[in-house]
Amino acid sequence: MAGMGGGRPSIYPSLLYADAQAAIRQLTEALGFTELSLYETEDGTVMHAELVQGHGAVMIGSKGRGGRFDAAMKDAGPAGVYVVVDDVDAHHERALEHGVEILMPPTDQDYGGRDYMARDLEGNIWSFGTYAPEIGETGI
């Protein structure tokens, strides 16, 4: 897995799940994320969670928790997120061992990366690969 580095990402995909607890378990146990923070109510509703992998992070919450973001996301469909990992094949094996639905096995791409594609428990598409375009101080 890509190592955790310093600095702060400038983009955080934010996903809401009907069962955010199950999503967090799958993302950490099967897909190699690390839980950075978790804020939940007494009944287990995830108000906000941050999961990290490499130099990136994703924010997770429970659907139906209330608030403007929950209302805005009410009719949103599944999302797609690309995550850079050091060893695509080992990452893929871990996902398989945990029963993750694989949509595309590790594949060498024409643009120079190697990646695979998986679907999480609620239909979001996660691609894990080696393609990481260099972004300078002021952008690409």
C-alpha positions, 0 to 999 in steps of 0.5 A: 500500500502507498505510505501515509505522507505529510501534507493535506490533500486538496480534494476529498471525495465525500460519500454517504452510505445507507450502512456507513459502518459496513462501508467503513469496515469494507474500506478498511479491512478489504481495501486497505484504508486507515480510519483517521477519524469517526464521529457517530451518534449513540445509535451508530449513525456516522455523522463524519468519518475520514479514511486515508490511503497514501496521500489521499482521504475520503469522507464518509457519512450515513445517509439520512443523518440530516443537514444540507449535504445529506439533503443535496446527496439524497438522489445522488447515484454511485460515485467513482473514485481512483486511488493510487496504490504501490502494488496493484496485484497485492491490493487486488488479492486482499480485496478478493480475500475479503469477497469484494466484487471485482469488475476488472482484474489488474490490467496494464493500461495504454496510458502507462498505469496498472489498475483494477476496478471494484464495486463496494457494498452500495454500488460505488466504483473504486479503481486502484492503480499505479497511475499518478500524474505529476501535479506541480505547485500551481497545478498540472 
